[in-house]
Amino acid sequence: MSLKKRYLKSKPVCKVTFELPRKAAPGATSVGLAGDFNGWDPRATPLARKKSGDFNVTLELAPGREYQFRYVIDGQTWENDWQADGYAPSTIPGVENSVVAV
């Protein structure tokens, strides 16, 4: 899992690439990205499957804040990013969300 950030000079956004490697979701047929940037809808931001079996998606996020998110594997399993910038308590007791700071 990884997060790649690229700040644009042409406009005030940061392109963030979210990637879930094949080893983190062996046998997965679909992966969605749910977070406070899309109303926590696991179907709103699907990740594309690469030839390597990894999944990724790039979003443009406004800089200067933190976003909470989780990956949703095959519509059922919610997974954190192992290399997130941090973690924050979820509304579900005992569960944490991944955090990306841009």
C-alpha positions, -999 to +999 in steps of 0.1 A: +000+000+000+012+034-007+003+070-012+020+092-038+015+130-037+022+155-064+014+191-059+004+211-090+018+245-097-010+253-121-038+251-096-042+246-058-046+208-057-025+178-048-028+147-070-028+118-046-024+082-059-038+056-036-024+021-043-034-013-029-009-040-039-020-074-050-004-090-018-027-069+004-058-082-014-050-116-030-078-128-052-097-095-051-118-087-081-126-051-071-114-024-047-131+008-039-118+039-020-141+052+007-134+084+026-146+118+038-138+131+002-167+110-013-192+106+016-177+072+026-193+056-005-173+024-013-186+025-049-180+062-056-142+058-063-132+025-078-096+016-081-083+003-115-066-031-116-032-030-132-015-059-151+006-065-120-026-072-100-022-040-080-051-016-077-048+022-079-066+055-084-055+092-084-076+119-069-072+157-068-075+168-032-074+204-018-041+209+001-039+221+037-060+194+054-061+158+063-085+132+048-096+099+063-101+069+041-102+031+038-100+006+010-130-017+004-121-050-011-148-069-030-175-047-014-170-064+020-136-061+036-125-027+048-087-023+050-064+005+061-034+017+042-003+003+059+018+033+049-008+060+057+004+094+071-015+085+102-046+069+117-077+084+133-105+069+154-135+058+133-171+062+144-171+024+148-156+016+183-122+000+181-117+008+144-093+033+130-093+050+096-062+058+075-052+095+072-035+112+043-023+148+049-019+171+019 
